[in-house]
Amino acid sequence: MPGTTIPFYVRLLTGALLTLFFSCMLIYFPAPTTLIESKLYDLRMKMRPTQPPPTDIVIAAIDDKSIEKLGRWPWNRDIIARLVDRLAEADASVIAFDIIFSEKERNDPLLAKSIDNAGNVILPIVFDFAGKDRPATAAATEQAALSSVTHPDRFSRYQPITAKGQLAPVPQLTGKAAGLGHINMFPDRDGTLRWEALLIAFEDLLYPSLPLSVAARHMGIDTANINVDAARSIAVARSVIPTDEWGRTLINYYGPSQTFIHYPISDIINGQVKPEKLANKIVLIGATAVGIYDLRVTPYSPAMPGIEKHAAVVASILDNRFITRASDRLNLAVLIFSGLLLSALLAKMNVVKASMATAICLGIVVCTAFWIFSAHGLWINLTCPAANLIGIFTTVTAYNYWAEERFSRDIRRMFSNYVTARVVNELIKNPQMAKLGGERRVVTVLFSDIKGFTTFSEKHSPTEVVSVLNEYLGAMTEIIFKWEGTLDKFVGDEIMAFWGAPLIQDDHAERAVMCAMDMRSRLDELQRKWLSEGRPALDAGIGINSGEMLVGNIGAEGKKMDYTVIGDHVNLGARVEALTRKYEKPVVITAHTFAMLPAQFMEDQTESLHFEWLEEVTVKGKEQAVGLYAVNTLPGNS
């Protein structure tokens, strides 16, 4: 908005209060913004450059081709045993199943033998959070639990995800496995899988997730050597996995489906996949065929096989490449700094510049957050800072419009009786042109007074006096407004007007002189009219002076204020008007005003106006003499 009527501190305080509000929301009430922030996280995930996955992870897929070759799913476990044998012969580093063998089957001994011979098979377990405990099964899986925990006292404050029951492979298979890992998945409220629960507590033991067990096995780390720093991180050799308070870590997806190498299980069993393609590889076995696998909504895809999620978690542990959620301190710093910076900028800007500043600040915050996420895997909260910046702009702009509208009403109320509507609108658009607090400015003042008005009023009825006076004052006011003068006041029959304020008018002296001559011309018309009506013809004298005067609102604050001019030059103008009777000249101006009339104006008016030198006089109350000129209309121009 044009103008600076709203104090700087008010705008700054408005932005600061909004920043405080969003800071409290960020720390204490994040729920309303969680969904939006999660979607912005997904957008960052998809927009970042593609990350090449480790080459030592492959997926043995139970795909449509394999089902066509090997028969409908589920297969007999002798087929699974043949798969394990093939992978072991190819010298796979780790063989991990995303398949629960929880029911006994006649080929279990065959599969158990294959698992035992391979010596590197990781089997899954599933935890139940609503069912009954299964102590016998739990006892069979205790060897898979993590034992190295530092700062376990933190668990008293941050309780890990705790299960009530457990579904494990049949004991015959469990006893031969090299390790176990849970395959529970916990989507966010919008159904998107963003977090991996690396730990689940069951019967006072902590069980790792399948990807954690697989990565540790591949790195040659025993389960006992996986160190859990409670509610902080999990260390696997050189990889330190950041976790939240509940032992979860953000899943660093490497891309959409098929990012990792897929081999159909039928091709592996039939020897169509060369052993060197499987040697020293982590082989994750899971379903990808349509209709038999879990569809997982991820930031990349609305339907990704769960086995690909496992692959992404394993890959990030091997690469030591993780996504970390920014601390509350960092998020607050971004929110507060950006909010206060924009508040300070908007406090000094109009709406166009404010829009640009807001867009730039918002762009910097968003682009920086996206870059940091892509380059360093740091998830900075964007929702609160962005909402705060937009809120600051909206609120400050709305407040500006409200304040400017109120300011406009004040301007209209204050000046509508003084100046024309065009001048009022100009003041509203450029309020800096009217310093309402008062200032010294060179202006030209005009005084006009009816000659013999007291005698006239004594000889005529009040109704007739008021009628004539209103007609006269109305006509003179129209002319003053025509020349864009400021009508100061009526004092009985006296008129006071000035030029050069509130709008700056470089030609204020010319306007005043031309207005005076126009007033005389209009008065001549009124005199002829009054005479034709049988009424006396009133006459008036006009005095004009120019000089530095004090301009501003003067009066009693909150009660009666007038926009007026005061000073010696004002008094001199009033004295000059009184001298029109002495010199019997209708319009008299001072040498100060005459000196301000430019040569071009004098040249243009040579055929219509004549400036007659009178004399220098010392008016009452002044010690220094002032020169006087009469302004006359040349014949033929009346």
C-alpha positions as CSV (number, residue, x, y, z in Angstrom):
1,M,0.0,0.0,0.0
2,P,1.3,3.5,-0.6
3,G,2.0,5.3,2.6
4,T,3.6,4.7,5.9
5,T,0.8,5.2,8.3
6,I,1.3,1.9,10.1
7,P,4.2,2.1,12.6
8,F,7.2,-0.2,11.9
9,Y,6.9,-1.8,15.3
10,V,3.3,-2.7,14.8
11,R,4.0,-4.6,11.5
12,L,7.1,-6.3,13.1
13,L,5.1,-7.3,16.2
14,T,2.4,-8.8,14.0
15,G,4.9,-11.0,12.2
16,A,6.6,-11.9,15.5
17,L,3.3,-13.0,17.1
18,L,2.5,-15.2,14.1
19,T,6.0,-16.7,14.3
20,L,5.5,-17.4,18.0
21,F,2.2,-19.1,17.2
22,F,3.7,-21.4,14.6
23,S,6.7,-22.0,16.8
24,C,4.3,-23.3,19.5
25,M,2.4,-25.4,16.9
26,L,5.7,-26.9,15.7
27,I,6.8,-28.0,19.1
28,Y,3.7,-28.6,21.1
29,F,0.8,-29.1,18.6
30,P,2.3,-30.6,15.4
31,A,-0.6,-32.8,14.5
32,P,-2.5,-30.3,12.3
33,T,0.5,-29.9,10.0
34,T,1.7,-33.5,10.0
35,L,-0.1,-34.7,6.9
36,I,1.0,-31.7,4.8
37,E,4.6,-32.0,6.0
38,S,4.5,-35.7,5.2
39,K,3.3,-35.0,1.6
40,L,6.1,-32.4,1.3
41,Y,8.5,-35.0,2.5
42,D,7.3,-37.4,-0.3
43,L,7.7,-34.6,-2.8
44,R,11.3,-34.1,-1.8
45,M,11.9,-37.8,-2.0
46,K,10.6,-38.0,-5.5
47,M,12.3,-34.8,-6.7
48,R,15.8,-35.6,-5.5
49,P,18.3,-37.1,-7.9
50,T,18.1,-40.9,-8.3
51,Q,20.5,-42.7,-5.9
52,P,22.2,-45.7,-7.5
53,P,21.6,-48.7,-5.2
54,P,24.4,-51.0,-4.0
55,T,25.2,-53.7,-6.5
56,D,25.4,-56.4,-3.9
57,I,21.6,-56.6,-3.3
58,V,19.3,-58.6,-5.5
59,I,15.7,-59.7,-5.3
60,A,14.7,-63.3,-6.0
61,A,11.1,-62.6,-7.1
62,I,8.1,-64.8,-6.8
63,D,6.8,-63.2,-9.9
64,D,4.2,-64.2,-12.6
65,K,6.8,-66.0,-14.7
66,S,7.9,-68.1,-11.7
67,I,4.3,-69.0,-10.8
68,E,3.7,-70.0,-14.4
69,K,6.8,-72.3,-14.4
70,L,6.6,-73.7,-10.9
71,G,2.9,-73.8,-10.2
72,R,0.4,-71.8,-8.2
73,W,1.5,-70.1,-4.9
74,P,2.2,-71.2,-2.2
75,W,4.8,-73.7,-3.4
76,N,5.7,-76.9,-1.6
77,R,8.8,-76.4,0.5
78,D,10.8,-78.8,-1.5
79,I,10.8,-76.1,-4.2
80,I,12.0,-73.5,-1.6
81,A,14.7,-76.0,-0.5
82,R,15.9,-76.2,-4.2
83,L,16.1,-72.4,-4.3
84,V,18.2,-72.3,-1.1
85,D,20.5,-74.9,-2.5
86,R,21.0,-73.0,-5.7
87,L,21.8,-69.8,-3.9
88,A,24.2,-71.6,-1.5
89,E,25.9,-73.2,-4.5
90,A,26.3,-69.7,-6.1
91,D,27.9,-68.6,-2.8
92,A,25.3,-65.9,-2.0
93,S,26.4,-63.8,1.0
94,V,23.0,-63.7,2.8
95,I,19.7,-65.4,1.9
96,A,16.7,-63.7,3.5
97,F,13.0,-64.6,3.2
98,D,10.0,-62.3,3.3
99,I,7.8,-65.4,3.7
100,I,6.5,-66.8,6.9
101,F,6.8,-70.5,7.3
102,S,4.5,-70.6,10.3
103,E,2.6,-73.9,9.5
104,K,4.2,-77.3,9.4
105,E,4.6,-79.0,6.1
106,R,5.8,-82.5,5.1
107,N,8.9,-81.1,3.4
108,D,10.1,-79.1,6.4
109,P,13.0,-81.6,7.1
110,L,14.2,-81.1,3.5
111,L,14.0,-77.3,3.8
112,A,15.6,-77.4,7.3
113,K,18.5,-79.3,5.9
114,S,19.0,-76.8,3.0
115,I,18.9,-73.9,5.5
116,D,21.4,-75.6,7.7
117,N,23.8,-76.4,4.8
118,A,23.6,-72.8,3.6
119,G,24.3,-71.4,7.0
120,N,23.4,-67.9,6.1
121,V,19.6,-67.9,5.9
122,I,17.6,-65.2,7.7
123,L,14.0,-66.0,8.4
124,P,11.2,-63.6,9.3
125,I,9.0,-63.3,12.3
126,V,5.8,-61.2,12.7
127,F,4.7,-59.6,15.9
128,D,1.2,-59.3,17.1
129,F,0.0,-56.2,18.9
130,A,-3.5,-57.3,19.9
131,G,-3.4,-61.1,20.2
132,K,-2.2,-63.5,22.9
133,D,1.3,-64.3,23.9
134,R,3.0,-67.4,22.5
135,P,5.7,-68.2,25.0
136,A,6.8,-71.4,23.4
137,T,7.5,-69.7,20.1
138,A,9.1,-66.7,21.8
139,A,11.6,-69.0,23.6
140,A,12.6,-70.5,20.2
141,T,13.5,-67.0,18.9
142,E,15.3,-65.5,21.9
143,Q,18.7,-66.1,20.2
144,A,17.7,-63.4,17.7
145,A,17.3,-60.7,20.3
146,L,19.7,-57.8,20.7
147,S,21.7,-57.7,23.9
148,S,23.9,-54.7,23.6
149,V,21.9,-51.6,24.9
150,T,23.4,-48.4,26.2
151,H,21.4,-45.9,28.2
152,P,18.6,-48.4,28.8
153,D,17.2,-45.9,31.4
154,R,15.8,-43.9,28.4
155,F,13.3,-46.6,27.9
156,S,11.6,-45.5,31.0
157,R,10.7,-42.3,29.2
158,Y,10.5,-43.5,25.6
159,Q,8.9,-46.9,25.5
160,P,9.9,-48.9,22.4
161,I,7.2,-50.4,20.2
162,T,6.0,-53.3,22.3
163,A,4.3,-56.5,21.0
164,K,1.9,-58.8,22.8
165,G,2.4,-61.9,20.6
166,Q,4.7,-63.4,18.1
167,L,4.3,-65.5,14.9
168,A,7.5,-67.3,14.0
169,P,8.6,-70.0,11.6
170,V,8.1,-73.6,12.7
171,P,10.8,-74.5,15.3
172,Q,12.4,-77.1,13.0
173,L,13.3,-74.2,10.6
174,T,13.9,-71.6,13.2
175,G,16.6,-73.7,14.8
176,K,18.6,-74.0,11.6
177,A,18.4,-70.3,10.6
178,A,21.4,-68.0,10.9
179,G,19.2,-65.2,12.2
180,L,15.7,-63.8,12.5
181,G,14.2,-60.5,11.9
182,H,10.7,-59.1,12.1
183,I,8.9,-57.9,9.0
184,N,6.2,-55.7,10.7
185,M,5.4,-52.5,8.8
186,F,3.8,-49.4,10.3
187,P,2.4,-47.0,7.7
188,D,1.6,-43.4,8.7
189,R,-2.0,-42.3,9.1
190,D,-2.2,-41.5,5.4
191,G,-1.3,-45.1,4.6
192,T,2.2,-44.2,3.3
193,L,5.2,-46.3,4.6
194,R,7.9,-43.8,5.6
195,W,9.4,-45.4,8.7
196,E,11.2,-48.7,9.5
197,A,10.8,-50.0,13.0
198,L,14.3,-51.3,13.6
199,L,13.3,-52.6,17.0
200,I,10.3,-54.2,18.5
201,A,10.2,-55.2,22.2
202,F,8.7,-58.5,23.2
203,E,8.9,-60.1,26.7
204,D,11.7,-57.7,27.8
205,L,13.8,-58.5,24.7
206,L,14.5,-56.3,21.6
207,Y,14.1,-57.9,18.2
208,P,15.7,-56.4,15.1
209,S,13.9,-55.9,11.8
210,L,14.7,-58.3,8.9
211,P,16.7,-55.6,7.0
212,L,18.8,-54.9,10.1
213,S,19.6,-58.6,10.6
214,V,20.4,-59.0,6.9
215,A,22.8,-56.0,6.8
216,A,24.6,-57.1,10.0
217,R,25.0,-60.6,8.7
218,H,26.4,-59.3,5.4
219,M,28.8,-57.0,7.3
220,G,30.0,-59.9,9.4
221,I,28.5,-58.5,12.6
222,D,26.9,-60.8,15.1
223,T,23.5,-59.9,16.6
224,A,25.2,-59.5,19.9
225,N,27.5,-56.8,18.5
226,I,24.6,-54.6,17.2
227,N,24.7,-51.7,19.7
228,V,21.5,-49.9,20.6
229,D,21.8,-46.4,21.9
230,A,18.3,-46.2,23.4
231,A,16.1,-43.7,21.7
232,R,19.0,-42.3,19.7
233,S,20.7,-44.7,17.2
234,I,21.7,-48.2,16.4
235,A,25.3,-49.0,15.4
236,V,26.2,-51.7,13.0
237,A,30.0,-51.7,12.4
238,R,30.8,-48.4,10.8
239,S,27.1,-47.5,10.1
240,V,25.3,-45.5,12.8
241,I,21.6,-45.5,12.1
242,P,19.8,-42.5,13.5
243,T,16.5,-43.5,15.2
244,D,13.6,-41.6,16.8
245,E,12.5,-42.2,20.4
246,W,10.8,-45.4,19.5
247,G,13.6,-47.0,17.5
248,R,12.3,-46.1,14.1
249,T,14.4,-44.7,11.2
250,L,13.2,-43.0,8.0
251,I,13.3,-45.3,5.0
252,N,15.7,-44.1,2.4
253,Y,14.0,-45.3,-0.7
254,Y,16.4,-45.5,-3.6
255,G,13.7,-45.2,-6.2
256,P,10.5,-46.7,-7.5
257,S,9.8,-50.4,-8.1
258,Q,12.4,-52.3,-10.0
259,T,15.2,-50.1,-8.7
260,F,17.0,-53.2,-7.4
261,I,17.9,-56.1,-9.6
262,H,15.1,-58.7,-9.9
263,Y,15.6,-62.4,-10.8
264,P,12.7,-64.7,-11.3
265,I,13.0,-67.6,-8.8
266,S,12.2,-70.0,-11.7
267,D,15.2,-68.8,-13.5
268,I,17.4,-69.3,-10.5
269,I,16.2,-72.8,-9.8
270,N,16.5,-73.8,-13.5
271,G,20.1,-72.4,-13.6
272,Q,19.3,-69.6,-16.0
273,V,20.9,-67.0,-13.7
274,K,24.7,-67.4,-13.7
275,P,26.2,-68.1,-10.3
276,E,28.5,-65.1,-10.5
277,K,25.5,-62.8,-10.6
278,L,24.5,-64.2,-7.1
279,A,28.0,-64.6,-5.6
280,N,28.6,-62.5,-2.5
281,K,25.2,-60.9,-3.0
282,I,22.4,-60.4,-0.5
283,V,19.4,-62.2,-1.9
284,L,16.1,-61.1,-0.7
285,I,13.3,-63.5,-1.4
286,G,9.7,-62.1,-1.7
287,A,6.6,-61.9,-3.8
288,T,6.1,-59.4,-6.6
289,A,3.4,-61.2,-8.6
290,V,0.2,-59.4,-8.9
291,G,-2.4,-60.6,-6.4
292,I,-0.1,-62.3,-3.9
293,Y,2.1,-59.6,-2.4
294,D,1.5,-56.7,0.0
295,L,0.9,-53.5,-1.8
296,R,2.8,-50.8,0.1
297,V,2.1,-47.1,-0.5
298,T,5.5,-45.4,-0.5
299,P,6.6,-41.8,-1.4
300,Y,7.6,-43.2,-4.8
301,S,4.6,-45.4,-5.6
302,P,1.1,-46.3,-4.5
303,A,1.9,-50.0,-4.9
304,M,5.4,-51.2,-4.1
305,P,6.2,-54.7,-3.1
306,G,7.3,-55.0,0.6
307,I,10.4,-56.8,-0.4
308,E,11.6,-53.6,-2.2
309,K,11.2,-51.7,1.0
310,H,13.5,-54.3,2.8
311,A,16.0,-53.9,0.0
312,A,16.0,-50.1,0.5
313,V,16.6,-50.3,4.2
314,V,19.4,-52.9,3.8
315,A,21.0,-50.7,1.1
316,S,21.0,-47.6,3.3
317,I,22.7,-49.4,6.1
318,L,25.4,-50.8,3.8
319,D,25.9,-47.3,2.3
320,N,25.7,-45.6,5.6
321,R,23.3,-43.2,3.9
322,F,20.3,-42.2,6.0
323,I,17.6,-39.6,6.2
324,T,17.6,-37.7,9.5
325,R,14.8,-35.6,10.8
326,A,16.0,-32.1,11.8
327,S,16.0,-31.3,15.5
328,D,13.4,-29.1,17.0
329,R,16.1,-26.5,17.6
330,L,17.0,-26.4,13.9
331,N,13.4,-26.3,12.8
332,L,12.7,-23.5,15.2
333,A,15.7,-21.6,14.0
334,V,14.6,-21.8,10.4
335,L,11.0,-20.8,11.4
336,I,12.0,-17.9,13.6
337,F,14.7,-16.5,11.4
338,S,12.6,-16.5,8.2
339,G,9.6,-15.2,10.0
340,L,11.3,-12.3,11.7
341,L,13.3,-11.4,8.6
342,L,10.1,-11.2,6.5
343,S,8.3,-9.3,9.2
344,A,11.1,-6.7,9.2
345,L,11.1,-6.5,5.4
346,L,7.3,-6.2,5.1
347,A,7.2,-3.5,7.7
348,K,8.9,-1.1,5.2
349,M,7.3,-2.2,2.0
350,N,4.2,-1.6,-0.1
351,V,2.0,-4.5,-1.2
352,V,3.9,-5.1,-4.5
353,K,7.3,-5.2,-3.0
354,A,5.9,-7.2,-0.1
355,S,4.6,-9.8,-2.5
356,M,8.0,-10.1,-4.1
357,A,9.8,-10.3,-0.8
358,T,7.5,-13.0,0.4
359,A,7.9,-15.0,-2.8
360,I,11.7,-14.7,-2.5
361,C,11.8,-15.7,1.2
362,L,9.5,-18.6,0.5
363,G,11.5,-19.7,-2.4
364,I,14.8,-19.5,-0.5
365,V,13.3,-21.5,2.4
366,V,11.8,-24.2,0.1
367,C,14.8,-24.5,-2.2
368,T,17.2,-24.6,0.7
369,A,15.2,-27.3,2.4
370,F,15.0,-29.4,-0.8
371,W,18.7,-29.0,-1.5
372,I,19.6,-30.0,2.1
373,F,17.4,-33.0,1.8
374,S,18.9,-34.1,-1.5
375,A,22.5,-33.4,-0.6
376,H,22.6,-34.4,3.1
377,G,19.4,-36.3,3.8
378,L,18.2,-33.8,6.4
379,W,14.5,-33.4,6.7
380,I,13.7,-29.9,7.7
381,N,10.1,-29.0,8.5
382,L,8.7,-26.9,5.7
383,T,5.1,-26.7,6.5
384,C,5.3,-24.3,9.5
385,P,7.9,-21.9,8.0
386,A,6.0,-21.7,4.7
387,A,2.6,-21.3,6.5
388,N,4.2,-18.7,8.7
389,L,5.6,-16.7,5.8
390,I,2.3,-16.8,3.9
391,G,0.4,-16.0,7.2
392,I,2.7,-13.0,7.9
393,F,2.2,-11.6,4.4
394,T,-1.6,-12.2,4.4
395,T,-2.0,-10.7,7.9
396,V,0.3,-7.7,7.4
397,T,-1.3,-7.0,4.0
398,A,-4.8,-7.3,5.4
399,Y,-3.8,-5.1,8.3
400,N,-2.3,-2.6,5.9
401,Y,-5.4,-2.5,3.8
402,W,-7.5,-2.0,7.0
403,A,-5.3,0.7,8.3
404,E,-5.0,2.4,4.9
405,E,-8.8,2.3,4.5
406,R,-9.1,3.9,7.9
407,F,-6.4,6.4,6.9
408,S,-8.3,7.1,3.7
409,R,-11.5,7.7,5.7
410,D,-9.6,10.0,8.0
411,I,-8.2,11.9,5.0
412,R,-11.6,12.2,3.5
413,R,-13.2,13.4,6.7
414,M,-10.4,15.8,7.4
415,F,-10.0,17.4,4.0
416,S,-13.3,16.9,2.2
417,N,-14.5,20.3,3.5
418,Y,-11.2,22.0,2.6
419,V,-10.3,20.7,-0.9
420,T,-11.8,19.1,-4.0
421,A,-12.5,15.4,-4.3
422,R,-9.6,15.1,-6.8
423,V,-7.2,16.6,-4.2
424,V,-8.6,14.2,-1.5
425,N,-8.0,11.2,-3.8
426,E,-4.5,12.4,-4.6
427,L,-3.8,12.7,-0.8
428,I,-5.1,9.2,-0.3
429,K,-2.8,7.8,-3.0
430,N,0.1,9.9,-1.8
431,P,-0.4,10.5,2.0
432,Q,3.2,11.6,2.4
433,M,2.2,14.8,0.7
434,A,0.2,15.8,3.8
435,K,2.1,15.8,7.0
436,L,-0.6,16.0,9.4
437,G,1.7,16.5,12.3
438,G,2.7,20.0,11.1
439,E,5.5,21.4,9.1
440,R,6.9,24.7,7.7
441,R,6.2,25.2,4.1
442,V,6.1,28.2,1.7
443,V,2.4,28.7,0.7
444,T,0.1,31.5,-0.6
445,V,-2.8,32.6,1.6
446,L,-5.9,34.5,0.3
447,F,-8.3,36.5,2.5
448,S,-11.6,37.8,1.2
449,D,-14.0,40.0,3.2
450,I,-17.4,41.6,2.2
451,K,-17.2,45.4,2.4
452,G,-19.9,47.0,4.7
453,F,-21.4,43.6,5.7
454,T,-22.1,44.8,9.2
455,T,-24.2,47.7,7.9
456,F,-25.9,45.3,5.4
457,S,-26.8,42.8,8.1
458,E,-28.3,45.5,10.3
459,K,-30.6,46.8,7.6
460,H,-32.0,43.4,6.4
461,S,-33.7,40.5,7.9
462,P,-31.7,37.5,9.2
463,T,-33.3,35.3,6.5
464,E,-32.3,37.6,3.7
465,V,-28.8,38.1,5.2
466,V,-28.2,34.3,5.4
467,S,-29.6,33.7,1.9
468,V,-27.3,36.3,0.3
469,L,-24.3,35.2,2.4
470,N,-24.8,31.5,1.5
471,E,-25.1,32.3,-2.2
472,Y,-22.0,34.4,-2.1
473,L,-19.9,31.9,0.0
474,G,-21.1,29.0,-2.2
475,A,-20.0,30.7,-5.4
476,M,-16.6,31.6,-4.0
477,T,-16.1,28.1,-2.6
478,E,-16.7,26.6,-6.1
479,I,-14.0,28.9,-7.5
480,I,-11.5,28.2,-4.8
481,F,-12.0,24.4,-5.4
482,K,-11.8,25.1,-9.2
483,W,-8.3,26.4,-8.7
484,E,-7.5,23.5,-6.2
485,G,-7.1,25.7,-3.2
486,T,-7.6,24.6,0.4
487,L,-10.6,26.3,1.9
488,D,-9.4,27.0,5.5
489,K,-12.5,28.6,7.1
490,F,-15.4,31.0,7.0
491,V,-15.4,33.7,9.7
492,G,-18.7,35.3,9.2
493,D,-18.4,36.9,5.8
494,E,-14.7,36.4,5.6
495,I,-13.1,33.6,3.5
496,M,-9.6,32.2,4.2
497,A,-8.0,29.9,1.7
498,F,-4.4,28.8,0.8
499,W,-2.4,27.0,-1.9
500,G,0.7,24.8,-1.5
501,A,-0.7,22.5,1.2
502,P,-1.6,19.8,1.8
503,L,-0.6,19.1,-1.8
504,I,2.7,20.6,-2.9
505,Q,1.9,23.1,-5.7
506,D,4.9,24.8,-7.2
507,D,2.5,27.3,-8.9
508,H,0.7,28.2,-5.7
509,A,1.1,32.0,-6.2
510,E,-0.2,31.9,-9.7
511,R,-3.2,29.8,-8.7
512,A,-4.1,32.2,-5.9
513,V,-3.9,35.2,-8.2
514,M,-6.0,33.6,-10.9
515,C,-8.5,32.4,-8.3
516,A,-8.8,35.9,-6.9
517,M,-9.5,37.3,-10.4
518,D,-12.0,34.5,-11.0
519,M,-13.7,35.3,-7.7
520,R,-14.0,39.0,-8.8
521,S,-15.5,38.0,-12.1
522,R,-18.1,35.7,-10.4
523,L,-18.8,38.5,-7.9
524,D,-19.6,40.9,-10.8
525,E,-22.1,38.4,-12.1
526,L,-23.7,38.1,-8.6
527,Q,-23.9,41.9,-8.3
528,R,-25.8,42.1,-11.6
529,K,-28.1,39.4,-10.5
530,W,-28.7,41.0,-7.0
531,L,-29.4,44.4,-8.6
532,S,-31.9,42.8,-11.1
533,E,-33.7,41.3,-8.0
534,G,-33.8,44.6,-6.3
535,R,-31.3,43.6,-3.7
536,P,-28.2,45.6,-2.7
537,A,-25.0,44.5,-4.5
538,L,-22.4,43.4,-2.0
539,D,-18.7,44.0,-2.8
540,A,-15.6,42.3,-1.4
541,G,-11.9,42.9,-1.2
542,I,-9.2,40.2,-1.6
543,G,-5.7,40.2,-0.1
544,I,-3.0,37.7,-1.0
545,N,0.4,37.0,0.5
546,S,3.1,34.3,0.1
547,G,5.7,33.1,2.5
548,E,6.8,30.4,4.9
549,M,4.0,29.4,7.2
550,L,3.3,26.6,9.7
551,V,0.9,24.1,8.2
552,G,-0.9,21.3,10.1
553,N,-3.7,20.2,12.3
554,I,-4.3,22.6,15.1
555,G,-6.8,22.4,17.9
556,A,-7.9,20.2,20.8
557,E,-6.9,16.6,20.2
558,G,-10.0,14.4,20.0
559,K,-12.4,17.3,20.1
560,K,-11.9,20.0,17.5
561,M,-9.0,20.0,15.0
562,D,-8.6,22.2,11.9
563,Y,-6.1,21.9,9.1
564,T,-4.8,25.4,8.8
565,V,-1.9,27.7,8.4
566,I,-0.5,30.1,11.0
567,G,2.4,32.6,11.2
568,D,3.4,36.2,10.4
569,H,2.8,35.8,6.7
570,V,-0.8,34.7,7.5
571,N,-1.4,37.8,9.5
572,L,0.1,39.9,6.8
573,G,-2.3,38.4,4.3
574,A,-5.2,39.4,6.5
575,R,-3.8,43.0,6.9
576,V,-3.4,43.3,3.1
577,E,-7.1,42.4,2.6
578,A,-8.1,45.3,4.9
579,L,-6.0,47.7,2.8
580,T,-8.2,47.0,-0.3
581,R,-10.6,49.6,1.2
582,K,-7.9,52.2,1.6
583,Y,-6.6,51.9,-2.0
584,E,-10.1,51.1,-3.4
585,K,-8.6,48.2,-5.2
586,P,-10.5,44.9,-5.3
587,V,-7.4,42.7,-5.3
588,V,-4.1,43.5,-3.6
589,I,-1.1,41.3,-3.4
590,T,2.2,41.7,-1.6
591,A,5.6,42.0,-3.2
592,H,6.3,38.5,-1.8
593,T,3.6,37.0,-3.9
594,F,4.5,39.2,-6.9
595,A,8.1,37.9,-6.7
596,M,6.9,34.3,-6.9
597,L,5.0,34.9,-10.2
598,P,7.3,33.5,-12.9
599,A,8.1,35.4,-16.0
600,Q,6.2,33.1,-18.2
601,F,3.0,33.7,-16.2
602,M,3.5,37.5,-16.4
603,E,4.0,37.2,-20.1
604,D,0.9,35.0,-20.6
605,Q,-1.3,37.5,-18.6
606,T,-0.1,40.7,-20.3
607,E,-3.3,41.0,-22.3
608,S,-5.7,40.3,-19.4
609,L,-4.1,41.4,-16.2
610,H,-2.3,44.5,-15.1
611,F,-0.1,44.6,-11.9
612,E,-0.1,48.1,-10.5
613,W,2.5,49.2,-8.1
614,L,1.0,50.9,-5.1
615,E,3.6,51.6,-2.4
616,E,5.5,50.2,0.5
617,V,3.6,50.2,3.7
618,T,4.2,49.1,7.3
619,V,1.1,47.2,8.4
620,K,-0.1,47.0,11.9
621,G,2.0,44.6,14.0
622,K,4.9,44.6,11.5
623,E,8.1,46.6,11.7
624,Q,9.4,45.9,8.2
625,A,7.6,47.6,5.2
626,V,6.2,45.5,2.5
627,G,5.5,46.4,-1.1
628,L,1.9,46.2,-2.4
629,Y,0.5,45.6,-5.9
630,A,-3.0,45.9,-7.2
631,V,-4.2,43.4,-9.7
632,N,-6.6,44.8,-12.2
633,T,-8.5,43.3,-15.1
634,L,-7.8,45.0,-18.4
635,P,-10.8,46.4,-20.3
636,G,-12.5,43.7,-22.4
637,N,-11.5,40.9,-20.0
638,S,-13.9,41.4,-17.2
